[in-house]
Amino acid sequence: MTVTRRHFDGMSMASIYISSDAYQRFELGPVQDVVIRNNVFERPAGPVIWFDPTNREVVPGQPMHRNVLIEDSRFDMAGGALAAGRSVRDLTFRSNHVRRHA
């Protein structure tokens, strides 16, 4: 999955929401090799990027999502988290510009 060169402005929920609806609807499974690059996130509600699998059981050492790269993006935020969630391994955040203001 790749998200590049997008402009997210004033989102009232997570700008990028990665779930794994394996519990209720079976619409999406785990993701691997996710690239989020060269995006602009302005005035997000936060968290900007949210990993929220709906599985009931979490197996230690076996996260749902793997190998996520967030790079070369701009985050213009008043507050909140850049990324949040659970069940993610190998999350890389590099070469981003983060500006926080009131």
PDB file as gemmi writes it, atoms N, CA and C in Angstrom:
CRYST1    1.000    1.000    1.000  90.00  90.00  90.00 P 1                      
ATOM      1  N   MET A   1       0.854  -1.169   0.000  1.00  0.00           N  
ATOM      2  CA  MET A   1       0.000   0.000   0.000  1.00  0.00           C  
ATOM      3  C   MET A   1       0.896   1.226   0.000  1.00  0.00           C  
ATOM      4  N   THR A   2       0.588   2.187  -0.843  1.00  0.00           N  
ATOM      5  CA  THR A   2       1.364   3.420  -0.926  1.00  0.00           C  
ATOM      6  C   THR A   2       0.429   4.618  -0.937  1.00  0.00           C  
ATOM      7  N   VAL A   3       0.773   5.613  -0.113  1.00  0.00           N  
ATOM      8  CA  VAL A   3       0.043   6.879  -0.097  1.00  0.00           C  
ATOM      9  C   VAL A   3       1.087   7.965  -0.333  1.00  0.00           C  
ATOM     10  N   THR A   4       1.069   8.588  -1.498  1.00  0.00           N  
ATOM     11  CA  THR A   4       2.060   9.608  -1.829  1.00  0.00           C  
ATOM     12  C   THR A   4       1.406  10.850  -2.410  1.00  0.00           C  
ATOM     13  N   ARG A   5       2.062  11.978  -2.159  1.00  0.00           N  
ATOM     14  CA  ARG A   5       1.686  13.279  -2.721  1.00  0.00           C  
ATOM     15  C   ARG A   5       0.202  13.614  -2.531  1.00  0.00           C  
ATOM     16  N   ARG A   6      -0.272  13.450  -1.326  1.00  0.00           N  
ATOM     17  CA  ARG A   6      -1.660  13.802  -0.998  1.00  0.00           C  
ATOM     18  C   ARG A   6      -1.655  14.953   0.005  1.00  0.00           C  
ATOM     19  N   HIS A   7      -2.729  15.714   0.001  1.00  0.00           N  
ATOM     20  CA  HIS A   7      -2.886  16.843   0.926  1.00  0.00           C  
ATOM     21  C   HIS A   7      -4.128  16.585   1.768  1.00  0.00           C  
ATOM     22  N   PHE A   8      -3.927  16.379   3.060  1.00  0.00           N  
ATOM     23  CA  PHE A   8      -5.015  16.147   4.002  1.00  0.00           C  
ATOM     24  C   PHE A   8      -5.174  17.428   4.821  1.00  0.00           C  
ATOM     25  N   ASP A   9      -6.328  18.061   4.755  1.00  0.00           N  
ATOM     26  CA  ASP A   9      -6.525  19.338   5.439  1.00  0.00           C  
ATOM     27  C   ASP A   9      -7.771  19.293   6.310  1.00  0.00           C  
ATOM     28  N   GLY A  10      -7.589  19.502   7.604  1.00  0.00           N  
ATOM     29  CA  GLY A  10      -8.709  19.605   8.534  1.00  0.00           C  
ATOM     30  C   GLY A  10      -9.507  18.334   8.704  1.00  0.00           C  
ATOM     31  N   MET A  11      -8.868  17.208   8.624  1.00  0.00           N  
ATOM     32  CA  MET A  11      -9.588  15.941   8.796  1.00  0.00           C  
ATOM     33  C   MET A  11     -10.140  15.844  10.209  1.00  0.00           C  
ATOM     34  N   SER A  12     -11.380  15.426  10.357  1.00  0.00           N  
ATOM     35  CA  SER A  12     -12.004  15.329  11.679  1.00  0.00           C  
ATOM     36  C   SER A  12     -11.760  13.969  12.331  1.00  0.00           C  
ATOM     37  N   MET A  13     -11.103  13.086  11.613  1.00  0.00           N  
ATOM     38  CA  MET A  13     -10.699  11.785  12.150  1.00  0.00           C  
ATOM     39  C   MET A  13      -9.280  11.527  11.657  1.00  0.00           C  
ATOM     40  N   ALA A  14      -8.766  10.348  11.859  1.00  0.00           N  
ATOM     41  CA  ALA A  14      -7.414  10.041  11.390  1.00  0.00           C  
ATOM     42  C   ALA A  14      -7.317  10.287   9.885  1.00  0.00           C  
ATOM     43  N   SER A  15      -6.253  10.923   9.465  1.00  0.00           N  
ATOM     44  CA  SER A  15      -6.053  11.158   8.029  1.00  0.00           C  
ATOM     45  C   SER A  15      -5.817   9.845   7.305  1.00  0.00           C  
ATOM     46  N   ILE A  16      -5.038   8.974   7.920  1.00  0.00           N  
ATOM     47  CA  ILE A  16      -4.814   7.632   7.373  1.00  0.00           C  
ATOM     48  C   ILE A  16      -5.166   6.644   8.476  1.00  0.00           C  
ATOM     49  N   TYR A  17      -6.150   5.807   8.203  1.00  0.00           N  
ATOM     50  CA  TYR A  17      -6.666   4.842   9.178  1.00  0.00           C  
ATOM     51  C   TYR A  17      -6.427   3.439   8.636  1.00  0.00           C  
ATOM     52  N   ILE A  18      -5.567   2.708   9.314  1.00  0.00           N  
ATOM     53  CA  ILE A  18      -5.257   1.339   8.887  1.00  0.00           C  
ATOM     54  C   ILE A  18      -5.810   0.397   9.942  1.00  0.00           C  
ATOM     55  N   SER A  19      -6.792  -0.354   9.573  1.00  0.00           N  
ATOM     56  CA  SER A  19      -7.435  -1.287  10.486  1.00  0.00           C  
ATOM     57  C   SER A  19      -7.064  -2.704  10.077  1.00  0.00           C  
ATOM     58  N   SER A  20      -7.862  -3.594  10.354  1.00  0.00           N  
ATOM     59  CA  SER A  20      -7.844  -4.972   9.876  1.00  0.00           C  
ATOM     60  C   SER A  20      -9.123  -5.540  10.420  1.00  0.00           C  
ATOM     61  N   ASP A  21     -10.154  -5.389   9.660  1.00  0.00           N  
ATOM     62  CA  ASP A  21     -11.488  -5.700  10.134  1.00  0.00           C  
ATOM     63  C   ASP A  21     -11.718  -7.207  10.154  1.00  0.00           C  
ATOM     64  N   ALA A  22     -10.789  -7.908  10.758  1.00  0.00           N  
ATOM     65  CA  ALA A  22     -10.858  -9.363  10.774  1.00  0.00           C  
ATOM     66  C   ALA A  22     -11.859  -9.898  11.785  1.00  0.00           C  
ATOM     67  N   TYR A  23     -12.344  -9.050  12.649  1.00  0.00           N  
ATOM     68  CA  TYR A  23     -13.289  -9.494  13.674  1.00  0.00           C  
ATOM     69  C   TYR A  23     -14.744  -9.355  13.224  1.00  0.00           C  
ATOM     70  N   GLN A  24     -15.105  -8.243  12.607  1.00  0.00           N  
ATOM     71  CA  GLN A  24     -16.515  -7.983  12.339  1.00  0.00           C  
ATOM     72  C   GLN A  24     -16.924  -8.180  10.883  1.00  0.00           C  
ATOM     73  N   ARG A  25     -16.170  -7.656   9.940  1.00  0.00           N  
ATOM     74  CA  ARG A  25     -16.657  -7.640   8.558  1.00  0.00           C  
ATOM     75  C   ARG A  25     -15.789  -8.399   7.568  1.00  0.00           C  
ATOM     76  N   PHE A  26     -14.590  -8.726   7.917  1.00  0.00           N  
ATOM     77  CA  PHE A  26     -13.682  -9.445   7.025  1.00  0.00           C  
ATOM     78  C   PHE A  26     -13.433  -8.686   5.721  1.00  0.00           C  
ATOM     79  N   GLU A  27     -13.317  -7.367   5.823  1.00  0.00           N  
ATOM     80  CA  GLU A  27     -13.099  -6.553   4.631  1.00  0.00           C  
ATOM     81  C   GLU A  27     -11.622  -6.354   4.309  1.00  0.00           C  
ATOM     82  N   LEU A  28     -10.779  -6.367   5.319  1.00  0.00           N  
ATOM     83  CA  LEU A  28      -9.376  -6.068   5.112  1.00  0.00           C  
ATOM     84  C   LEU A  28      -8.548  -6.869   6.094  1.00  0.00           C  
ATOM     85  N   GLY A  29      -7.452  -7.404   5.623  1.00  0.00           N  
ATOM     86  CA  GLY A  29      -6.558  -8.150   6.493  1.00  0.00           C  
ATOM     87  C   GLY A  29      -5.342  -7.323   6.847  1.00  0.00           C  
ATOM     88  N   PRO A  30      -4.310  -7.963   7.333  1.00  0.00           N  
ATOM     89  CA  PRO A  30      -3.080  -7.264   7.707  1.00  0.00           C  
ATOM     90  C   PRO A  30      -2.434  -6.590   6.492  1.00  0.00           C  
ATOM     91  N   VAL A  31      -1.686  -5.521   6.732  1.00  0.00           N  
ATOM     92  CA  VAL A  31      -0.945  -4.858   5.664  1.00  0.00           C  
ATOM     93  C   VAL A  31       0.548  -4.981   5.941  1.00  0.00           C  
ATOM     94  N   GLN A  32       1.312  -5.031   4.875  1.00  0.00           N  
ATOM     95  CA  GLN A  32       2.764  -5.078   4.938  1.00  0.00           C  
ATOM     96  C   GLN A  32       3.324  -4.119   3.900  1.00  0.00           C  
ATOM     97  N   ASP A  33       4.533  -3.640   4.170  1.00  0.00           N  
ATOM     98  CA  ASP A  33       5.237  -2.780   3.220  1.00  0.00           C  
ATOM     99  C   ASP A  33       4.401  -1.555   2.842  1.00  0.00           C  
ATOM    100  N   VAL A  34       3.979  -0.814   3.851  1.00  0.00           N  
ATOM    101  CA  VAL A  34       3.204   0.412   3.654  1.00  0.00           C  
ATOM    102  C   VAL A  34       4.172   1.587   3.530  1.00  0.00           C  
ATOM    103  N   VAL A  35       3.976   2.419   2.511  1.00  0.00           N  
ATOM    104  CA  VAL A  35       4.799   3.607   2.307  1.00  0.00           C  
ATOM    105  C   VAL A  35       3.889   4.825   2.326  1.00  0.00           C  
ATOM    106  N   ILE A  36       4.150   5.731   3.248  1.00  0.00           N  
ATOM    107  CA  ILE A  36       3.422   7.000   3.351  1.00  0.00           C  
ATOM    108  C   ILE A  36       4.491   8.074   3.140  1.00  0.00           C  
ATOM    109  N   ARG A  37       4.487   8.699   1.957  1.00  0.00           N  
ATOM    110  CA  ARG A  37       5.622   9.551   1.568  1.00  0.00           C  
ATOM    111  C   ARG A  37       5.144  10.807   0.845  1.00  0.00           C  
ATOM    112  N   ASN A  38       5.822  11.924   1.137  1.00  0.00           N  
ATOM    113  CA  ASN A  38       5.582  13.203   0.451  1.00  0.00           C  
ATOM    114  C   ASN A  38       4.135  13.665   0.558  1.00  0.00           C  
ATOM    115  N   ASN A  39       3.584  13.590   1.749  1.00  0.00           N  
ATOM    116  CA  ASN A  39       2.214  14.045   1.992  1.00  0.00           C  
ATOM    117  C   ASN A  39       2.226  15.281   2.876  1.00  0.00           C  
ATOM    118  N   VAL A  40       1.121  16.006   2.872  1.00  0.00           N  
ATOM    119  CA  VAL A  40       0.943  17.168   3.739  1.00  0.00           C  
ATOM    120  C   VAL A  40      -0.275  16.906   4.611  1.00  0.00           C  
ATOM    121  N   PHE A  41      -0.079  17.054   5.928  1.00  0.00           N  
ATOM    122  CA  PHE A  41      -1.161  16.878   6.897  1.00  0.00           C  
ATOM    123  C   PHE A  41      -1.323  18.202   7.638  1.00  0.00           C  
ATOM    124  N   GLU A  42      -2.387  18.943   7.325  1.00  0.00           N  
ATOM    125  CA  GLU A  42      -2.626  20.239   7.958  1.00  0.00           C  
ATOM    126  C   GLU A  42      -3.865  20.165   8.849  1.00  0.00           C  
ATOM    127  N   ARG A  43      -3.744  20.720  10.027  1.00  0.00           N  
ATOM    128  CA  ARG A  43      -4.843  20.827  10.996  1.00  0.00           C  
ATOM    129  C   ARG A  43      -5.547  19.488  11.247  1.00  0.00           C  
ATOM    130  N   PRO A  44      -4.792  18.400  11.460  1.00  0.00           N  
ATOM    131  CA  PRO A  44      -5.440  17.111  11.703  1.00  0.00           C  
ATOM    132  C   PRO A  44      -6.049  17.036  13.095  1.00  0.00           C  
ATOM    133  N   ALA A  45      -7.052  16.188  13.239  1.00  0.00           N  
ATOM    134  CA  ALA A  45      -7.666  15.969  14.548  1.00  0.00           C  
ATOM    135  C   ALA A  45      -6.781  15.068  15.399  1.00  0.00           C  
ATOM    136  N   GLY A  46      -6.051  14.197  14.791  1.00  0.00           N  
ATOM    137  CA  GLY A  46      -5.121  13.303  15.485  1.00  0.00           C  
ATOM    138  C   GLY A  46      -5.804  12.127  16.143  1.00  0.00           C  
ATOM    139  N   PRO A  47      -5.159  10.996  16.227  1.00  0.00           N  
ATOM    140  CA  PRO A  47      -3.838  10.820  15.645  1.00  0.00           C  
ATOM    141  C   PRO A  47      -3.898  10.913  14.122  1.00  0.00           C  
ATOM    142  N   VAL A  48      -2.822  11.381  13.536  1.00  0.00           N  
ATOM    143  CA  VAL A  48      -2.809  11.568  12.090  1.00  0.00           C  
ATOM    144  C   VAL A  48      -2.870  10.215  11.384  1.00  0.00           C  
ATOM    145  N   ILE A  49      -2.037   9.281  11.835  1.00  0.00           N  
ATOM    146  CA  ILE A  49      -2.009   7.933  11.269  1.00  0.00           C  
ATOM    147  C   ILE A  49      -2.353   6.973  12.391  1.00  0.00           C  
ATOM    148  N   TRP A  50      -3.401   6.193  12.193  1.00  0.00           N  
ATOM    149  CA  TRP A  50      -3.926   5.346  13.268  1.00  0.00           C  
ATOM    150  C   TRP A  50      -3.989   3.898  12.813  1.00  0.00           C  
ATOM    151  N   PHE A  51      -3.352   3.037  13.595  1.00  0.00           N  
ATOM    152  CA  PHE A  51      -3.378   1.595  13.361  1.00  0.00           C  
ATOM    153  C   PHE A  51      -4.357   0.998  14.360  1.00  0.00           C  
ATOM    154  N   ASP A  52      -5.447   0.447  13.873  1.00  0.00           N  
ATOM    155  CA  ASP A  52      -6.525   0.022  14.761  1.00  0.00           C  
ATOM    156  C   ASP A  52      -7.127  -1.312  14.322  1.00  0.00           C  
ATOM    157  N   PRO A  53      -6.368  -2.403  14.424  1.00  0.00           N  
ATOM    158  CA  PRO A  53      -6.961  -3.693  14.068  1.00  0.00           C  
ATOM    159  C   PRO A  53      -8.054  -4.073  15.048  1.00  0.00           C  
ATOM    160  N   THR A  54      -9.088  -4.720  14.555  1.00  0.00           N  
ATOM    161  CA  THR A  54     -10.228  -5.066  15.409  1.00  0.00           C  
ATOM    162  C   THR A  54     -10.165  -6.488  15.942  1.00  0.00           C  
ATOM    163  N   ASN A  55      -9.039  -7.157  15.716  1.00  0.00           N  
ATOM    164  CA  ASN A  55      -8.930  -8.526  16.219  1.00  0.00           C  
ATOM    165  C   ASN A  55      -9.009  -8.543  17.747  1.00  0.00           C  
ATOM    166  N   ARG A  56      -9.651  -9.549  18.293  1.00  0.00           N  
ATOM    167  CA  ARG A  56      -9.796  -9.653  19.747  1.00  0.00           C  
ATOM    168  C   ARG A  56      -8.537 -10.178  20.414  1.00  0.00           C  
ATOM    169  N   GLU A  57      -7.831 -11.058  19.741  1.00  0.00           N  
ATOM    170  CA  GLU A  57      -6.637 -11.656  20.323  1.00  0.00           C  
ATOM    171  C   GLU A  57      -5.387 -11.036  19.711  1.00  0.00           C  
ATOM    172  N   VAL A  58      -4.452 -10.671  20.571  1.00  0.00           N  
ATOM    173  CA  VAL A  58      -3.163 -10.180  20.131  1.00  0.00           C  
ATOM    174  C   VAL A  58      -2.144 -11.234  20.524  1.00  0.00           C  
ATOM    175  N   VAL A  59      -1.452 -11.769  19.544  1.00  0.00           N  
ATOM    176  CA  VAL A  59      -0.453 -12.798  19.796  1.00  0.00           C  
ATOM    177  C   VAL A  59       0.898 -12.116  19.985  1.00  0.00           C  
ATOM    178  N   PRO A  60       1.506 -12.231  21.157  1.00  0.00           N  
ATOM    179  CA  PRO A  60       2.809 -11.590  21.391  1.00  0.00           C  
ATOM    180  C   PRO A  60       3.832 -12.010  20.330  1.00  0.00           C  
ATOM    181  N   GLY A  61       4.546 -11.034  19.790  1.00  0.00           N  
ATOM    182  CA  GLY A  61       5.553 -11.313  18.776  1.00  0.00           C  
ATOM    183  C   GLY A  61       5.002 -11.473  17.375  1.00  0.00           C  
ATOM    184  N   GLN A  62       3.693 -11.374  17.217  1.00  0.00           N  
ATOM    185  CA  GLN A  62       3.080 -11.502  15.895  1.00  0.00           C  
ATOM    186  C   GLN A  62       2.110 -10.340  15.651  1.00  0.00           C  
ATOM    187  N   PRO A  63       2.650  -9.150  15.384  1.00  0.00           N  
ATOM    188  CA  PRO A  63       1.773  -8.000  15.151  1.00  0.00           C  
ATOM    189  C   PRO A  63       0.976  -8.138  13.868  1.00  0.00           C  
ATOM    190  N   MET A  64      -0.133  -7.452  13.817  1.00  0.00           N  
ATOM    191  CA  MET A  64      -1.031  -7.504  12.656  1.00  0.00           C  
ATOM    192  C   MET A  64      -0.393  -6.853  11.424  1.00  0.00           C  
ATOM    193  N   HIS A  65       0.214  -5.659  11.591  1.00  0.00           N  
ATOM    194  CA  HIS A  65       0.762  -4.898  10.466  1.00  0.00           C  
ATOM    195  C   HIS A  65       2.283  -4.846  10.579  1.00  0.00           C  
ATOM    196  N   ARG A  66       2.953  -4.813   9.409  1.00  0.00           N  
ATOM    197  CA  ARG A  66       4.422  -4.857   9.407  1.00  0.00           C  
ATOM    198  C   ARG A  66       5.013  -3.933   8.350  1.00  0.00           C  
ATOM    199  N   ASN A  67       6.194  -3.427   8.692  1.00  0.00           N  
ATOM    200  CA  ASN A  67       7.023  -2.695   7.744  1.00  0.00           C  
ATOM    201  C   ASN A  67       6.314  -1.463   7.180  1.00  0.00           C  
ATOM    202  N   VAL A  68       6.166  -0.456   8.033  1.00  0.00           N  
ATOM    203  CA  VAL A  68       5.495   0.794   7.660  1.00  0.00           C  
ATOM    204  C   VAL A  68       6.537   1.919   7.638  1.00  0.00           C  
ATOM    205  N   LEU A  69       6.614   2.643   6.547  1.00  0.00           N  
ATOM    206  CA  LEU A  69       7.544   3.752   6.383  1.00  0.00           C  
ATOM    207  C   LEU A  69       6.766   5.046   6.214  1.00  0.00           C  
ATOM    208  N   ILE A  70       7.051   6.013   7.079  1.00  0.00           N  
ATOM    209  CA  ILE A  70       6.460   7.353   6.982  1.00  0.00           C  
ATOM    210  C   ILE A  70       7.630   8.306   6.786  1.00  0.00           C  
ATOM    211  N   GLU A  71       7.725   8.938   5.604  1.00  0.00           N  
ATOM    212  CA  GLU A  71       8.885   9.801   5.350  1.00  0.00           C  
ATOM    213  C   GLU A  71       8.560  10.960   4.422  1.00  0.00           C  
ATOM    214  N   ASP A  72       9.417  11.985   4.531  1.00  0.00           N  
ATOM    215  CA  ASP A  72       9.352  13.161   3.654  1.00  0.00           C  
ATOM    216  C   ASP A  72       7.971  13.801   3.607  1.00  0.00           C  
ATOM    217  N   SER A  73       7.273  13.795   4.729  1.00  0.00           N  
ATOM    218  CA  SER A  73       5.943  14.409   4.801  1.00  0.00           C  
ATOM    219  C   SER A  73       5.978  15.602   5.745  1.00  0.00           C  
ATOM    220  N   ARG A  74       4.963  16.444   5.630  1.00  0.00           N  
ATOM    221  CA  ARG A  74       4.857  17.628   6.485  1.00  0.00           C  
ATOM    222  C   ARG A  74       3.632  17.492   7.365  1.00  0.00           C  
ATOM    223  N   PHE A  75       3.829  17.709   8.656  1.00  0.00           N  
ATOM    224  CA  PHE A  75       2.757  17.648   9.643  1.00  0.00           C  
ATOM    225  C   PHE A  75       2.640  19.026  10.287  1.00  0.00           C  
ATOM    226  N   ASP A  76       1.519  19.703  10.101  1.00  0.00           N  
ATOM    227  CA  ASP A  76       1.260  21.025  10.663  1.00  0.00           C  
ATOM    228  C   ASP A  76       0.128  20.859  11.658  1.00  0.00           C  
ATOM    229  N   MET A  77       0.483  20.791  12.947  1.00  0.00           N  
ATOM    230  CA  MET A  77      -0.462  20.334  13.961  1.00  0.00           C  
ATOM    231  C   MET A  77      -0.593  21.301  15.129  1.00  0.00           C  
ATOM    232  N   ALA A  78      -1.797  21.347  15.694  1.00  0.00           N  
ATOM    233  CA  ALA A  78      -2.028  22.096  16.927  1.00  0.00           C  
ATOM    234  C   ALA A  78      -1.839  21.202  18.144  1.00  0.00           C  
ATOM    235  N   GLY A  79      -2.004  19.933  17.991  1.00  0.00           N  
ATOM    236  CA  GLY A  79      -1.856  18.984  19.095  1.00  0.00           C  
ATOM    237  C   GLY A  79      -2.113  17.581  18.596  1.00  0.00           C  
ATOM    238  N   GLY A  80      -2.163  16.660  19.501  1.00  0.00           N  
ATOM    239  CA  GLY A  80      -2.451  15.275  19.128  1.00  0.00           C  
ATOM    240  C   GLY A  80      -1.214  14.511  18.733  1.00  0.00           C  
ATOM    241  N   ALA A  81      -1.411  13.245  18.449  1.00  0.00           N  
ATOM    242  CA  ALA A  81      -0.320  12.341  18.119  1.00  0.00           C  
ATOM    243  C   ALA A  81      -0.101  12.247  16.613  1.00  0.00           C  
ATOM    244  N   LEU A  82       1.121  12.051  16.234  1.00  0.00           N  
ATOM    245  CA  LEU A  82       1.429  11.814  14.823  1.00  0.00           C  
ATOM    246  C   LEU A  82       0.938  10.434  14.399  1.00  0.00           C  
ATOM    247  N   ALA A  83       1.224   9.450  15.233  1.00  0.00           N  
ATOM    248  CA  ALA A  83       0.785   8.079  14.943  1.00  0.00           C  
ATOM    249  C   ALA A  83       0.412   7.411  16.259  1.00  0.00           C  
ATOM    250  N   ALA A  84      -0.567   6.527  16.193  1.00  0.00           N  
ATOM    251  CA  ALA A  84      -1.009   5.810  17.388  1.00  0.00           C  
ATOM    252  C   ALA A  84      -1.596   4.476  16.958  1.00  0.00           C  
ATOM    253  N   GLY A  85      -1.793   3.616  17.916  1.00  0.00           N  
ATOM    254  CA  GLY A  85      -2.433   2.349  17.624  1.00  0.00           C  
ATOM    255  C   GLY A  85      -1.727   1.191  18.283  1.00  0.00           C  
ATOM    256  N   ARG A  86      -1.950   0.031  17.696  1.00  0.00           N  
ATOM    257  CA  ARG A  86      -1.364  -1.176  18.268  1.00  0.00           C  
ATOM    258  C   ARG A  86      -1.111  -2.193  17.166  1.00  0.00           C  
ATOM    259  N   SER A  87      -0.351  -3.204  17.524  1.00  0.00           N  
ATOM    260  CA  SER A  87      -0.093  -4.352  16.664  1.00  0.00           C  
ATOM    261  C   SER A  87       0.617  -3.975  15.361  1.00  0.00           C  
ATOM    262  N   VAL A  88       1.714  -3.176  15.498  1.00  0.00           N  
ATOM    263  CA  VAL A  88       2.522  -2.760  14.353  1.00  0.00           C  
ATOM    264  C   VAL A  88       3.989  -3.061  14.664  1.00  0.00           C  
ATOM    265  N   ARG A  89       4.701  -3.631  13.697  1.00  0.00           N  
ATOM    266  CA  ARG A  89       6.131  -3.877  13.860  1.00  0.00           C  
ATOM    267  C   ARG A  89       6.874  -3.215  12.712  1.00  0.00           C  
ATOM    268  N   ASP A  90       8.076  -2.750  13.011  1.00  0.00           N  
ATOM    269  CA  ASP A  90       8.949  -2.102  12.021  1.00  0.00           C  
ATOM    270  C   ASP A  90       8.306  -0.845  11.441  1.00  0.00           C  
ATOM    271  N   LEU A  91       7.969   0.080  12.324  1.00  0.00           N  
ATOM    272  CA  LEU A  91       7.428   1.387  11.950  1.00  0.00           C  
ATOM    273  C   LEU A  91       8.591   2.371  11.906  1.00  0.00           C  
ATOM    274  N   THR A  92       8.840   2.959  10.730  1.00  0.00           N  
ATOM    275  CA  THR A  92       9.946   3.903  10.545  1.00  0.00           C  
ATOM    276  C   THR A  92       9.377   5.279  10.246  1.00  0.00           C  
ATOM    277  N   PHE A  93       9.848   6.283  10.985  1.00  0.00           N  
ATOM    278  CA  PHE A  93       9.427   7.673  10.821  1.00  0.00           C  
ATOM    279  C   PHE A  93      10.700   8.469  10.587  1.00  0.00           C  
ATOM    280  N   ARG A  94      10.913   8.937   9.345  1.00  0.00           N  
ATOM    281  CA  ARG A  94      12.182   9.643   9.065  1.00  0.00           C  
ATOM    282  C   ARG A  94      12.001  10.752   8.041  1.00  0.00           C  
ATOM    283  N   SER A  95      12.848  11.761   8.175  1.00  0.00           N  
ATOM    284  CA  SER A  95      12.922  12.899   7.234  1.00  0.00           C  
ATOM    285  C   SER A  95      11.588  13.609   7.062  1.00  0.00           C  
ATOM    286  N   ASN A  96      10.839  13.729   8.150  1.00  0.00           N  
ATOM    287  CA  ASN A  96       9.567  14.445   8.129  1.00  0.00           C  
ATOM    288  C   ASN A  96       9.749  15.810   8.779  1.00  0.00           C  
ATOM    289  N   HIS A  97       8.871  16.716   8.457  1.00  0.00           N  
ATOM    290  CA  HIS A  97       8.877  18.040   9.068  1.00  0.00           C  
ATOM    291  C   HIS A  97       7.612  18.154   9.915  1.00  0.00           C  
ATOM    292  N   VAL A  98       7.820  18.388  11.219  1.00  0.00           N  
ATOM    293  CA  VAL A  98       6.673  18.492  12.133  1.00  0.00           C  
ATOM    294  C   VAL A  98       6.677  19.892  12.730  1.00  0.00           C  
ATOM    295  N   ARG A  99       5.558  20.577  12.591  1.00  0.00           N  
ATOM    296  CA  ARG A  99       5.393  21.910  13.174  1.00  0.00           C  
ATOM    297  C   ARG A  99       4.190  21.870  14.088  1.00  0.00           C  
ATOM    298  N   ARG A 100       4.426  22.247  15.338  1.00  0.00           N  
ATOM    299  CA  ARG A 100       3.324  22.305  16.310  1.00  0.00           C  
ATOM    300  C   ARG A 100       3.069  23.768  16.653  1.00  0.00           C  
ATOM    301  N   HIS A 101       1.809  24.127  16.714  1.00  0.00           N  
ATOM    302  CA  HIS A 101       1.420  25.500  17.048  1.00  0.00           C  
ATOM    303  C   HIS A 101       0.155  25.484  17.877  1.00  0.00           C  
ATOM    304  N   ALA A 102      -0.136  26.585  18.484  1.00  0.00           N  
ATOM    305  CA  ALA A 102      -1.340  26.685  19.339  1.00  0.00           C  
ATOM    306  C   ALA A 102      -2.580  26.915  18.539  1.00  0.00           C  
TER     307      ALA A 102                                                      
END                                                                             
